[in-house]
Amino acid sequence: MTFPWKRIYAGLLAMAMVFTVSSTPAYGMVKVWQTTQPTAISTVTQPTPTPSPSNTVQQQNAAPLAQATLTDLTVADTEVVKEGNVIGTTTGNGWSYDAASNTLTLTDANITGVASTNFGAGIYAEGDLTIVLEGSSTITGVQPSLNANSGGLIVRNGNLTVIGDGSLTVNADDGKGSNRSYAIQVDYDMTQQGGSITCNAGSGSFSYGMYLDGKLTVHQGSLTACGGTATNTSYGIYMEAIDVSVTVSDATVTATGGTGKESYGLYIAASSPSVTISDNGSLTARSETATSKVGGIYVQNLFGSTGSVTVGDNSTLLTNSVILNSNPLAPTGEGSWLIY
């Protein structure tokens, strides 16, 4: 799979680390539709880390304050934006799009993907996208007609920001054949400010409740990410880039891996990985039954041995393990945590 090199510093190219470039995928998709999966690390007893075989590490910035131009947007069967131009209607049943702000508003929407396009995703975008949640909305991906991975909500080459007080459920279908299932996939950072998001992956060789190539920030509201049944590995949340962090502030986040050969709640691969819970925040990360390897939180440092999990005052962490590069990692902070 050819992975996108986005926002990576030239200085990092000189570092003495070799990244393996996998083959170019069918149908022209980017990293999320890779055909070679990084070997999962954490084990039931003592995990042995294996460097992730990718050229995907990227320099990530914080969640953007200004939005870049959205070049493509498809909602259900409606192509709204193509090559930066609005070509279709900007309103539909339960949704509306504002081109000036790259904002898609969902109001009690029920959006279903199309099997013949965009990997069956209900919403497919290229570029930065903001989604406003009003009422209760659902995005349902369908199994692609081609032998391919399946998706629910896909944002390529951009950041995803979700705001509003409503709720959103994203369901991905099973991967076609021996392919993969992704409920939410974002190429860069994802920021949630309020509201409730639940994302459920389908079954496949690999299953991802959420797949990010950047940072995750959740401030207020709740986020639940569930991996489906996998013949290989299931992840609640999978994240990989140069600069990756998870920040949970006055919010509740739950990441649960599904059953499979391997299962992980929250899996992070980065140069300086960190998890921070603050301001009455709560994080639950757990694996389900697996035949080989499991991990609640697995933190892999791609360049060294540093990584952190910090639980602030009045905040909580619940997980079945915390691992950094195959070694147990003790959380720090004034909050409370239970590792069972």
Order of alpha helices (4+ residues) and beta strands (2+ residues): alpha-beta-beta-beta-beta-beta-beta-beta-beta-beta-beta-beta-beta-beta-beta-beta-beta-beta-beta-beta-beta-beta-beta-beta-beta-beta-beta-beta-beta-beta-beta-beta
